[in-house]
Amino acid sequence: MSDAARYHVVHETTYRYESPVSISRQLLHLTPRPCAWQTCLEHAVHIDPQPSLDETRFDAFGNPVRQFAIELPHSSLLVRAESRIEVRPHLPELPFDKTTAWDDVRDALAYGARPIHLEASACLFESPYVRVKREFAAYAAPCFPPGRPLLEATQALMAKIFREFKFDAKATTVATPVLQVLQEKRGVCQDFAHLMLACLRSLGLAARYVSGYLLTQPPPGKPRMIGADASHAWIAVFCPDGDDGFWVDFDPTNNLLPDTQHITLAWGRDFGDVSPLRGVILGGDGHAPEVAVTVTPYDELTAATTGV
């Protein structure tokens, strides 16, 4: 497809431990998820030291995951994921002002409603990083007057978060409560995604967390998007449609609808479900990860390596 974009993605994580680690068990969400609009053409993961146990499977949300164990003493850990991905245009075709009223969607998702949307139900309630509280409903309320179309209202909420919150990589950690983010109006893409999820779920709507990547350097003349130096995060809201339904993505960090510039890695209830790398170790003492992400258009990479 001529409008499709192809990318080469390198995601490298390095741990250096103050004392040797005797056992390490890790779970990776680093394999790009197959989607109707996205194909992973090539994928490989390099792990050093070499694991004694290494297997792949799918998690409860259908994301490909890899788990491994290293059972020999080691003082560092390197995980390098390299992928070649094709992303095709997938903006919603339905005009946002023609979608179902948000309060009708809320009622369709309420307990006891029929039909039951099982996939959406998993993203309707609180999760470890997303709270359901009246403060979030109150913040979103001006965007959601009675009868307003769901996607129009959700887009307004995305724009409100973009206007009123400041991207600040030093303001939060992964443990910062989302209510604190609302109060201080600062954070990073994961915080803004969790905040938007908290607002939508506090209104009785189903929304999921999406992790992925952005192009590291934009094409000439295009602005550089926020959050392009690491794994990125955005959200998708559920729209019932008879017995089925569909999801529409929103990126509150950049105030835009994800399309070919967003590469989907995995989705779940919140960051905890799709953390790129998490696990447990025995030993190690102090340590912190060094993470480097590079996303390059595949035609640029080919030209660089061939000299064309």
Sine and cosine of phi, psi and omega as CSV:
sin_phi,cos_phi,sin_psi,cos_psi,sin_omega,cos_omega
0.00,0.00,0.77,-0.63,-0.12,-0.99
-0.92,0.40,-0.48,0.88,-0.02,-1.00
-1.00,0.09,-0.06,1.00,-0.01,-1.00
-0.95,0.30,0.48,-0.88,0.06,-1.00
-0.91,-0.42,0.66,-0.75,0.04,-1.00
-0.89,-0.46,0.69,-0.72,-0.07,-1.00
-0.76,-0.65,0.48,-0.88,0.19,-0.98
-0.94,-0.34,0.85,-0.53,-0.09,-1.00
-0.88,-0.48,0.77,-0.64,0.13,-0.99
-0.85,-0.52,0.84,-0.54,0.02,-1.00
-0.84,-0.54,0.94,-0.34,-0.09,-1.00
-0.88,-0.48,0.80,-0.61,0.02,-1.00
-0.84,-0.55,0.77,-0.63,-0.01,-1.00
-0.81,-0.59,0.76,-0.65,0.15,-0.99
-0.93,-0.38,0.72,-0.69,0.14,-0.99
-0.84,-0.53,0.87,-0.49,-0.14,-0.99
-0.99,-0.12,0.57,-0.82,0.02,-1.00
-0.95,0.32,-0.46,0.89,0.09,-1.00
-0.66,-0.76,0.38,-0.92,-0.09,-1.00
-0.87,0.50,0.60,-0.80,0.12,-0.99
-0.99,-0.11,0.79,-0.62,-0.03,-1.00
-1.00,0.03,-0.55,0.83,0.02,-1.00
-0.64,-0.77,0.70,-0.72,0.05,-1.00
-0.69,-0.72,0.76,-0.65,0.09,-1.00
-0.80,-0.61,0.82,-0.57,-0.15,-0.99
-0.75,-0.66,0.50,-0.86,0.06,-1.00
-0.85,-0.53,0.79,-0.61,-0.08,-1.00
-0.91,-0.41,0.72,-0.69,0.25,-0.97
-0.91,-0.41,0.96,0.26,-0.06,-1.00
-0.82,-0.58,0.05,1.00,0.05,-1.00
-0.99,-0.10,0.88,-0.47,-0.01,-1.00
-0.82,0.57,0.71,-0.71,-0.07,-1.00
-0.96,0.27,0.71,-0.70,0.13,-0.99
-0.92,0.39,0.76,-0.65,0.02,-1.00
-0.71,-0.70,0.23,-0.97,0.06,-1.00
-0.87,0.50,-0.47,0.88,-0.06,-1.00
-0.95,-0.30,0.08,1.00,-0.11,-0.99
-0.61,-0.79,0.68,-0.73,0.04,-1.00
-0.78,-0.63,0.76,-0.65,0.10,-1.00
-1.00,0.01,0.94,-0.34,-0.09,-1.00
-0.99,0.16,-0.60,0.80,0.04,-1.00
-0.54,-0.84,0.55,-0.84,0.02,-1.00
-0.40,-0.92,0.70,-0.72,0.05,-1.00
-0.51,-0.86,0.56,-0.83,0.05,-1.00
-0.82,-0.57,0.80,-0.60,0.07,-1.00
-0.97,-0.26,0.79,-0.62,-0.03,-1.00
-0.82,-0.57,0.77,-0.64,0.02,-1.00
-0.68,-0.73,0.87,-0.50,0.13,0.99
-0.94,0.33,0.31,-0.95,0.00,-1.00
-0.93,0.38,0.76,-0.65,-0.04,-1.00
-0.96,0.28,0.45,-0.89,0.09,-1.00
-1.00,0.06,-0.40,0.92,0.07,-1.00
-0.76,-0.65,0.75,-0.66,-0.05,-1.00
-0.47,-0.88,0.90,-0.44,-0.03,-1.00
-0.56,-0.83,0.36,-0.93,0.01,-1.00
-0.85,-0.52,0.44,-0.90,0.02,-1.00
-0.29,-0.96,-0.10,-1.00,0.10,-0.99
-0.91,-0.42,0.59,-0.81,0.02,-1.00
-1.00,0.04,-0.11,-0.99,-0.08,-1.00
-0.91,0.41,-0.32,0.95,-0.01,-1.00
-0.99,-0.17,0.09,1.00,0.01,-1.00
1.00,0.10,0.18,0.98,0.04,-1.00
-0.99,0.14,0.66,-0.75,0.13,-0.99
-0.94,0.34,0.74,-0.68,0.01,-1.00
-0.76,-0.65,0.42,-0.91,0.05,-1.00
-0.80,-0.60,0.71,-0.70,0.05,-1.00
-0.80,-0.60,0.62,-0.79,-0.02,-1.00
-0.56,-0.83,0.29,-0.96,0.03,-1.00
-0.70,-0.71,0.67,-0.74,0.12,-0.99
-0.89,-0.46,0.87,-0.50,-0.15,-0.99
-0.89,-0.45,0.36,0.93,0.11,-0.99
-0.87,-0.49,0.53,-0.85,0.00,-1.00
-0.83,0.55,0.70,-0.72,0.03,-1.00
-0.50,-0.87,0.51,-0.86,-0.06,-1.00
-0.96,-0.27,-0.06,1.00,0.05,-1.00
-0.46,-0.89,0.30,-0.95,0.04,-1.00
-0.62,-0.79,0.79,-0.62,0.05,-1.00
-0.86,-0.51,0.79,-0.61,0.10,-0.99
-0.81,-0.59,0.90,-0.43,-0.02,-1.00
-0.86,-0.51,0.91,-0.41,0.04,-1.00
-0.97,-0.25,0.75,-0.67,-0.02,-1.00
-0.77,-0.64,0.77,-0.63,-0.10,-1.00
-0.66,-0.75,0.48,-0.88,0.19,-0.98
-0.85,-0.52,0.83,-0.56,-0.23,-0.97
-0.74,-0.68,0.62,-0.79,0.13,-0.99
-0.93,-0.38,0.78,-0.63,0.03,-1.00
-0.87,-0.50,0.80,-0.61,-0.03,-1.00
-0.96,-0.27,0.43,-0.90,-0.01,-1.00
-0.83,0.55,0.68,-0.73,-0.02,-1.00
-0.51,-0.86,0.50,0.86,0.09,-1.00
-0.90,0.43,0.58,-0.81,-0.01,-1.00
-0.89,0.46,0.65,-0.76,-0.01,-1.00
-1.00,0.07,-0.41,0.91,-0.05,-1.00
-0.97,0.26,0.80,-0.60,0.06,-1.00
-0.84,0.54,0.70,-0.71,-0.09,-1.00
-0.88,0.47,-0.52,0.85,-0.02,-1.00
-0.98,0.18,0.00,1.00,0.04,-1.00
-0.96,-0.29,0.05,1.00,-0.01,-1.00
-0.99,0.17,0.25,-0.97,-0.04,-1.00
-0.87,0.50,0.60,-0.80,0.05,-1.00
-0.84,0.55,0.65,-0.76,-0.10,-0.99
-0.88,0.48,-0.60,0.80,-0.03,-1.00
-0.95,0.31,-0.46,0.89,0.13,-0.99
-0.94,0.34,-0.60,0.80,0.07,-1.00
-0.90,0.43,-0.69,0.72,0.05,-1.00
-0.83,0.56,-0.72,0.69,-0.01,-1.00
-0.91,0.42,-0.57,0.82,0.00,-1.00
-0.94,0.35,-0.37,0.93,-0.01,-1.00
-0.99,-0.16,-0.11,0.99,-0.06,-1.00
-0.91,0.41,0.36,-0.93,0.02,-1.00
-0.85,0.52,0.75,-0.66,0.00,-1.00
1.00,-0.03,-0.15,0.99,0.00,-1.00
-0.95,0.31,0.44,-0.90,0.05,-1.00
-0.78,-0.62,0.67,-0.74,0.01,1.00
-0.97,0.26,0.24,-0.97,0.05,-1.00
-1.00,-0.01,0.81,-0.59,0.03,-1.00
-0.98,-0.17,1.00,-0.07,-0.15,-0.99
-0.90,0.43,-0.69,0.72,-0.03,-1.00
-0.88,0.47,-0.64,0.76,0.00,-1.00
-0.94,0.33,-0.55,0.84,-0.06,-1.00
-0.86,0.50,-0.53,0.85,0.01,-1.00
-0.91,0.41,-0.35,0.94,-0.06,-1.00
-0.90,-0.43,0.48,0.88,-0.05,-1.00
-0.96,-0.26,-0.33,0.94,-0.15,-0.99
-0.89,-0.46,-0.04,-1.00,0.06,-1.00
-0.88,0.47,0.47,-0.88,0.14,-0.99
-0.64,-0.77,0.11,-0.99,-0.14,-0.99
-0.80,0.60,-0.56,0.83,-0.04,-1.00
-0.96,-0.26,-0.05,1.00,-0.07,-1.00
-0.81,-0.58,0.84,-0.54,-0.01,-1.00
-0.98,-0.21,0.47,-0.88,0.14,-0.99
-0.93,-0.36,0.96,-0.28,-0.08,-1.00
-0.58,-0.81,0.40,-0.91,-0.04,-1.00
-0.90,0.43,-0.45,0.89,0.02,-1.00
-0.88,0.48,-0.62,0.78,0.00,-1.00
-0.96,0.29,-0.63,0.78,0.06,-1.00
-0.89,0.46,-0.63,0.77,0.00,-1.00
-0.92,0.39,-0.63,0.78,0.01,-1.00
-0.90,0.44,-0.63,0.77,-0.05,-1.00
-0.99,0.14,-0.31,0.95,-0.17,-0.99
-0.81,0.59,-0.66,0.75,0.00,-1.00
-0.87,0.50,-0.41,0.91,0.00,-1.00
-1.00,0.07,-0.22,0.97,-0.13,-0.99
-0.82,-0.57,0.87,0.49,0.12,-0.99
-0.93,0.37,0.38,-0.93,-0.01,-1.00
-0.81,0.58,0.72,-0.69,0.09,-1.00
1.00,0.08,-0.10,0.99,-0.02,-1.00
-0.94,0.33,0.67,-0.75,0.00,-1.00
-0.84,0.54,0.65,-0.76,-0.11,-0.99
-0.81,0.58,-0.80,0.60,-0.11,-0.99
-0.94,0.33,-0.53,0.85,0.08,-1.00
-0.90,0.43,-0.69,0.72,0.01,-1.00
-0.92,0.39,-0.65,0.76,0.00,-1.00
-0.91,0.41,-0.63,0.78,0.05,-1.00
-0.90,0.43,-0.60,0.80,0.05,-1.00
-0.91,0.42,-0.64,0.77,0.05,-1.00
-0.90,0.43,-0.68,0.73,0.05,-1.00
-0.84,0.55,-0.72,0.69,0.00,-1.00
-0.91,0.42,-0.59,0.81,0.01,-1.00
-0.91,0.42,-0.69,0.72,0.04,-1.00
-0.89,0.45,-0.68,0.73,0.00,-1.00
-0.88,0.48,-0.66,0.75,-0.02,-1.00
-0.94,0.34,-0.64,0.77,-0.24,-0.97
-0.99,-0.16,-0.15,0.99,-0.01,-1.00
-0.90,-0.43,0.53,-0.85,-0.04,-1.00
-0.94,-0.33,0.74,-0.67,0.08,-1.00
-0.96,0.30,0.86,-0.51,-0.05,-1.00
-0.55,-0.83,0.97,-0.25,-0.09,-1.00
-0.92,0.39,-0.29,0.96,-0.03,-1.00
-0.99,-0.15,-0.05,1.00,-0.12,-0.99
-0.98,0.18,-0.45,0.89,-0.12,-0.99
-0.67,-0.74,0.23,-0.97,0.19,-0.98
-0.82,-0.57,0.04,-1.00,0.00,-1.00
-0.90,0.44,-0.34,0.94,-0.03,-1.00
-1.00,-0.05,-0.04,1.00,-0.03,-1.00
-0.91,0.41,0.83,-0.56,0.00,-1.00
-0.89,0.46,0.58,-0.82,-0.04,-1.00
-0.92,0.40,-0.45,0.89,0.07,-1.00
-0.91,0.41,-0.58,0.82,0.07,-1.00
-0.92,0.40,-0.61,0.79,0.06,-1.00
-0.87,0.49,-0.69,0.72,0.03,-1.00
-0.87,0.49,-0.65,0.76,-0.05,-1.00
-0.95,0.31,-0.65,0.76,-0.11,-0.99
-1.00,-0.05,-0.28,0.96,0.07,-1.00
0.82,0.57,0.67,0.74,0.06,-1.00
-0.58,-0.82,0.45,-0.89,0.05,-1.00
0.31,-0.95,-0.32,-0.95,0.01,-1.00
-0.84,-0.54,-0.07,-1.00,-0.13,-0.99
-0.86,0.51,-0.61,0.79,0.04,-1.00
-0.89,0.46,-0.62,0.78,0.02,-1.00
-0.91,0.42,-0.69,0.72,-0.03,-1.00
-0.93,0.37,-0.57,0.82,0.08,-1.00
-0.91,0.41,-0.72,0.69,0.02,-1.00
-0.89,0.46,-0.63,0.78,0.03,-1.00
-0.89,0.45,-0.73,0.69,-0.02,-1.00
-0.91,0.42,-0.61,0.79,0.08,-1.00
-0.88,0.47,-0.69,0.73,0.00,-1.00
-0.88,0.47,-0.63,0.77,0.03,-1.00
-0.90,0.43,-0.74,0.67,-0.06,-1.00
-0.92,0.39,-0.69,0.72,-0.01,-1.00
-0.93,0.36,-0.51,0.86,0.04,-1.00
-0.93,0.36,-0.31,0.95,0.09,-1.00
-1.00,-0.03,0.00,1.00,0.00,-1.00
1.00,0.02,0.30,0.95,-0.01,-1.00
-0.97,-0.23,0.43,-0.90,0.00,-1.00
-0.99,-0.12,0.77,-0.64,0.00,-1.00
-0.50,-0.87,0.60,-0.80,-0.05,-1.00
-0.88,-0.48,0.34,-0.94,0.03,-1.00
-1.00,-0.02,0.73,-0.69,0.01,-1.00
-0.86,-0.52,0.78,-0.63,0.08,-1.00
-0.95,-0.32,0.48,-0.88,-0.01,-1.00
0.02,-1.00,-0.51,-0.86,-0.08,-1.00
-0.67,-0.74,0.33,-0.95,0.14,-0.99
-0.84,-0.54,0.40,-0.92,0.08,-1.00
-0.86,0.52,0.80,-0.59,-0.08,-1.00
-0.91,0.42,-0.74,0.68,0.06,-1.00
-0.87,-0.50,0.82,-0.58,-0.06,-1.00
-0.97,0.25,0.25,-0.97,0.10,-0.99
-0.88,0.48,0.38,-0.93,0.02,-1.00
-0.81,0.59,0.72,-0.70,0.02,-1.00
1.00,0.07,-0.12,0.99,0.00,-1.00
-0.98,-0.21,0.61,-0.79,0.00,-1.00
-0.94,0.33,0.53,-0.85,0.05,-1.00
-0.97,0.24,0.78,-0.62,-0.05,-1.00
-0.99,0.17,0.51,-0.86,0.00,-1.00
-0.95,0.30,0.68,-0.73,0.06,-1.00
1.00,-0.02,0.30,0.95,-0.10,-1.00
-1.00,0.07,-0.10,1.00,-0.05,-1.00
-1.00,-0.05,0.00,1.00,-0.03,-1.00
-0.49,-0.87,-0.08,-1.00,0.10,-1.00
-0.90,0.43,0.59,-0.81,-0.10,-0.99
-0.96,-0.29,0.16,-0.99,0.02,-1.00
-0.53,-0.85,0.60,-0.80,0.10,-0.99
-0.51,-0.86,-0.19,-0.98,-0.06,-1.00
-0.75,-0.66,0.26,-0.97,0.14,-0.99
-0.70,-0.71,0.70,-0.71,0.01,-1.00
-0.97,-0.25,0.55,-0.83,-0.06,-1.00
-1.00,-0.06,0.72,-0.69,0.04,-1.00
-0.88,-0.47,0.94,-0.34,0.04,-1.00
-0.89,0.46,0.56,-0.83,0.03,-1.00
-0.51,-0.86,1.00,0.07,-0.06,-1.00
0.92,0.39,-0.74,-0.67,0.00,-1.00
-0.98,0.20,-0.24,0.97,-0.03,-1.00
-0.94,-0.35,-0.54,-0.84,0.02,-1.00
0.15,-0.99,0.09,-1.00,0.04,-1.00
-0.59,-0.81,0.32,-0.95,-0.04,-1.00
-0.91,-0.41,0.60,-0.80,0.04,-1.00
-0.81,-0.59,0.77,-0.64,-0.07,-1.00
-1.00,0.08,0.57,-0.82,0.09,-1.00
-0.66,-0.75,0.69,-0.72,0.01,-1.00
-0.92,-0.38,0.99,-0.12,-0.05,-1.00
-0.94,0.33,-0.38,0.92,0.01,-1.00
-0.92,0.39,-0.57,0.82,-0.04,-1.00
-0.91,-0.41,-0.01,1.00,0.02,-1.00
0.82,0.57,0.80,0.60,0.04,-1.00
-0.50,-0.87,0.24,-0.97,0.04,-1.00
-1.00,-0.04,0.87,-0.49,-0.01,-1.00
-0.85,0.53,0.69,-0.72,0.05,-1.00
-0.62,-0.78,-0.78,-0.62,-0.08,-1.00
-0.95,0.30,-0.21,0.98,0.02,-1.00
-1.00,0.08,-0.14,0.99,0.02,-1.00
-0.95,-0.32,0.77,-0.64,0.03,-1.00
-0.96,-0.28,0.86,-0.51,-0.05,-1.00
-1.00,0.09,0.80,-0.60,0.04,-1.00
-0.99,-0.16,-0.79,0.62,-0.04,-1.00
-0.28,-0.96,0.26,-0.97,0.11,-0.99
-0.61,-0.80,0.40,-0.92,-0.01,-1.00
-0.17,-0.98,-0.37,-0.93,-0.02,-1.00
-0.96,0.27,-0.60,0.80,-0.01,-1.00
-0.27,-0.96,-0.12,-0.99,-0.07,-1.00
-0.83,0.55,-0.61,0.80,-0.06,-1.00
-0.86,0.50,-0.48,0.88,0.00,-1.00
-0.97,0.25,-0.39,0.92,-0.17,-0.99
-0.75,-0.67,0.37,0.93,0.03,-1.00
-0.79,0.62,0.75,-0.66,-0.05,-1.00
-0.82,0.57,-0.64,0.77,0.01,-1.00
-0.51,-0.86,0.84,-0.54,0.08,-1.00
-0.50,-0.87,0.43,-0.90,-0.01,-1.00
0.02,-1.00,-0.32,-0.95,-0.01,-1.00
-0.74,-0.67,0.54,-0.84,0.04,-1.00
-0.73,-0.69,0.39,-0.92,0.11,-0.99
-0.92,-0.39,0.93,-0.36,-0.08,-1.00
0.98,-0.21,-0.34,-0.94,0.10,-1.00
0.99,-0.12,-0.56,0.83,-0.09,-1.00
0.80,0.60,-0.68,-0.73,-0.06,-1.00
-0.95,0.32,0.62,-0.78,0.04,-1.00
-0.21,-0.98,0.45,-0.89,0.06,-1.00
-0.55,-0.83,0.58,-0.81,-0.04,-1.00
-0.98,0.21,0.54,-0.84,0.21,-0.98
-0.95,-0.32,0.88,-0.48,-0.10,-0.99
-0.88,-0.48,0.74,-0.67,0.06,-1.00
-0.74,-0.67,0.79,-0.61,0.02,-1.00
-0.83,-0.56,0.76,-0.66,0.07,-1.00
-0.75,-0.66,0.81,-0.58,0.04,-1.00
-0.87,-0.49,0.87,-0.50,-0.07,-1.00
-0.81,-0.59,0.73,-0.68,0.13,-0.99
-0.84,0.54,0.69,-0.72,-0.15,-0.99
-0.91,0.41,-0.52,0.85,0.02,-1.00
-0.92,0.38,-0.56,0.83,0.06,-1.00
-0.92,0.39,-0.65,0.76,0.01,-1.00
-0.90,0.44,-0.68,0.74,0.00,-1.00
-0.90,0.44,-0.67,0.74,0.02,-1.00
-0.89,0.45,-0.62,0.78,-0.02,-1.00
-0.92,0.38,-0.62,0.79,-0.06,-1.00
-0.99,0.14,-0.40,0.92,-0.02,-1.00
-0.98,-0.18,-0.24,0.97,-0.03,-1.00
0.99,0.17,0.20,0.98,0.00,-1.00
-0.97,0.23,0.00,0.00,0.00,0.00
